[in-house]
Amino acid sequence: MSDKHEHEGQGRGEAGGPPYAECVLCREPTEYPRSRKGVTLCPVCEWQEAQRNACSG
């Protein structure tokens, strides 16, 4: 059994392109460049946040 994280080495930053910002909740790479202002969330955290907001009404 390995101690490595199952997503290790598969981040978007590995494939080239701009340096991607880290998610403020889980620190995984996001779809946004580091130069983006404001809160940056990875796709998973962004989806979970949208679910929480949709159900809070």
C-alpha positions as CSV (number, residue, x, y, z in Angstrom):
1,M,0.0,0.0,0.0
2,S,1.4,3.4,-1.0
3,D,1.4,6.6,1.2
4,K,1.2,8.8,-1.9
5,H,-1.9,10.9,-2.5
6,E,-3.9,9.3,-5.4
7,H,-3.9,12.5,-7.4
8,E,-0.2,13.2,-7.0
9,G,1.4,14.3,-10.3
10,Q,-1.9,14.7,-12.0
11,G,-2.4,18.4,-11.3
12,R,-3.2,20.8,-14.2
13,G,0.1,22.7,-13.5
14,E,2.0,19.6,-14.5
15,A,0.8,19.8,-18.2
16,G,2.3,23.3,-18.8
17,G,0.5,26.5,-19.3
18,P,0.2,29.3,-16.7
19,P,0.9,28.7,-13.1
20,Y,-2.5,27.8,-11.6
21,A,-3.8,29.1,-8.4
22,E,-4.4,26.8,-5.4
23,C,-7.9,26.2,-4.1
24,V,-8.3,28.1,-0.9
25,L,-10.1,25.1,0.7
26,C,-8.2,22.0,-0.3
27,R,-5.0,23.5,-1.9
28,E,-5.5,21.5,-5.2
29,P,-4.8,23.3,-8.5
30,T,-7.7,25.3,-9.9
31,E,-8.7,26.2,-13.4
32,Y,-7.6,29.8,-12.7
33,P,-4.2,31.5,-13.1
34,R,-2.4,32.7,-10.0
35,S,-2.9,36.3,-11.2
36,R,-6.7,36.0,-10.7
37,K,-8.1,38.2,-7.9
38,G,-10.4,36.9,-5.2
39,V,-11.2,33.5,-3.9
40,T,-10.2,30.6,-6.2
41,L,-11.7,27.1,-5.8
42,C,-11.0,23.8,-7.5
43,P,-13.8,22.3,-9.6
44,V,-14.8,19.9,-6.8
45,C,-14.9,22.6,-4.0
46,E,-16.7,25.0,-6.4
47,W,-19.4,22.4,-7.1
48,Q,-19.8,21.6,-3.4
49,E,-20.0,25.4,-2.6
50,A,-22.7,25.7,-5.2
51,Q,-24.7,22.8,-3.7
52,R,-24.5,24.4,-0.2
53,N,-25.7,27.7,-1.5
54,A,-28.5,26.2,-3.6
55,C,-29.9,24.3,-0.5
56,S,-29.6,27.2,1.9
57,G,-32.7,29.1,0.6
